[in-house]
C-alpha cells in the first residue's frame, strides 16, 4: 500500500508538471554535445540557464565545457535527481523554480530549452524582454519546436540557435 501511495505521488508530480511546462524527456548526450560544438561552443565566460532542466544532463555537459550551468525545474523529484547526479560537478546549480516567473541572472549568456509548440511565442517574448532588461545580447538554443516569428541563426538537426539583441527605446 505504501509503494502504491509513493508511485501515485510520483505519477501525480510528473502529470501536473505537464500542464505548466514541457513533459520530461531525457536529452540525448550526443545530440546535446554536438549542438554545443557546432552551434554555440561554450566557454568559462558563459552562464547557461536550462529551462526545465530535468535530470541535469544538459547542465553537466555545459559545466564540463567550462560554463557555469543553472537549471530551473518545477518538478521537485527531478530537482533532487539532478542534484544527486551533479554532486561532483561544482559549476552546476539546480533550483526548484518556475522559469516563467523568474528574471534571468545578470551573467546569463545562453538559455537552453526543450520546446513544445504551445510555448514558443511566450519564450521568444520573454527572451526579448530579458535582453532588453539586461541590456545585452542573449542566445537561445532550443530543441524541438522552432520559434515561429524569430529567424534562426544556426540549426543542427532538432536544435535551433537564436540571438536576441536589446531593442532601443525610440523617443519621438
N, C-alpha and C positions, 0 to 999 in steps of 0.2 A: 504494500500500500504506500509506503514512504517513497519507494522508487517511482511509482506511478505519479505521485504528487510532484516529485522533483522533475520528472520528464514533462509533466503538464506545464510547470512553470517555465522550463527552458523553451518549450514549443510556443508558449504564450509570448515570451520575450522576443523571439525571432519573428513571430507573426505580427506583433504590434509594431515592431520597428519598420516593417514594410510600408505601413501607412504614412510614416514620416520621412523615410529615406529609401534608399535602394536595398534590395534584398542582399543578404550576404552571399557573395560568390567569391571563392578563393582565387586570388590572382595567380597567373602562370609566371613563375620566376623568370623563365627565358624571355617571355614577351616583355615583361617589365624592364629587365636588364637591357634588352635590345632597344626599347623605346628611349631609355635614358642615354644609351650610347649614341643613337642616331638623331634623336630629336632635341634633346636637352642634356648634354653632358654635365653632370653635377660636379660641384667643387666645394671646398671648405667655406667659400663665401656664400653658399646657398643655404636658405632655410626653406624646407619643403613642408607644406601643410597637406596632409592626406585627409580628404573628406570621406567619412565613413571608413575608417582605417582597418576595420575588421580585425584579423589576427595579426596585423602589423608587418606583413611581408614587404610591402612597398616601403615602409619606414626603415626596415632593416637593410634593404637594398640601397636606399638613399644614404643611410648612415655609413654603410660600408664603402660608399663612393666619396665620403668626406663631408656630406651635407649634415646640417642639423635637421632632424626629422620630427615633426609634431603631428600626432594623429588625433582627430576628433571623431569620436564614436558615441552613438547613443544607446548601444546595447551593452549593459554592464557586464554580461558574460564575456563578450568579445574584448572589452577593455582589460579584463583580468587575464584572458588568454594572451593578448598582445603584450601585456606587462611581463608575464611569465616567460614568454618566448624571447623577449628583448632584454632580459636581465643583464646579459653580458655586453650589451650594446649601449654605451653611455650617451650617445648622441640621439637616442630615441626617447620621446616622451609621448605618452598616450593619455588623453583626457576624456572623461565621461562628460561630453558636452554636445550641444546642438550647433553645428556649423552655421546654420541659418540665423542664429541669434547671437553670434559672436563676431567681433571685429577680428581681422587678421592681425597678428603681431607685426610691429613695425619692421622687423627684419625679414619678413616674408619676401621670397623671390619667385617661388613657384608653388602652384596649387595643383594637386593630383586628385582626380575624381573619377570613379566608376559612374557612368551616366546612364540614366533611364530617360526616355524621351520626355516624360512629363516635367522634368527638372531643368531642361536645357536653357529655357528662357530666363528662369529665375537665377541660374548660376551665372549666365552672361551679365545680367543686370548687377548682381552682387559683385562680380569681379570688376566691373567698370566703376561702381561706387567705391570699392576698396582702393583701386588705383587712383581715383580722384582724391579720396580721403588721405591716402599716404603720400600723394604727390610723386609717385614713381611708377615705372613700368613693372607690370606683373605678368608672369607667364602662367598659362593654364594648360595642363596636359589631361586630356580626357581619354577614357577607354569606354567603348560602347557607342552610344548615340552621339553624333556630332552636334555642335551648336548650329542652330538654324540661320541666325542673322549675323554671324561673325565669320569672316574669311579665315580659313585655316592657314597657318603659317607653314607647317610641315605635317606630313602624315606618314605613319608606318602601320600597316595592317589596320587593326582596330583602334590604334592610338592616334589622337589628333593634338597638335600643339597650336595654341592661340596666344597672341600677345595683346595685352591691354595697356594703353598709354593714357595718362591723365588728360582729361578734357579741360581746355582752358575756359574759364568763365569770361564770356564776351559781354562787355558792358556797353550799351548804346548811349 
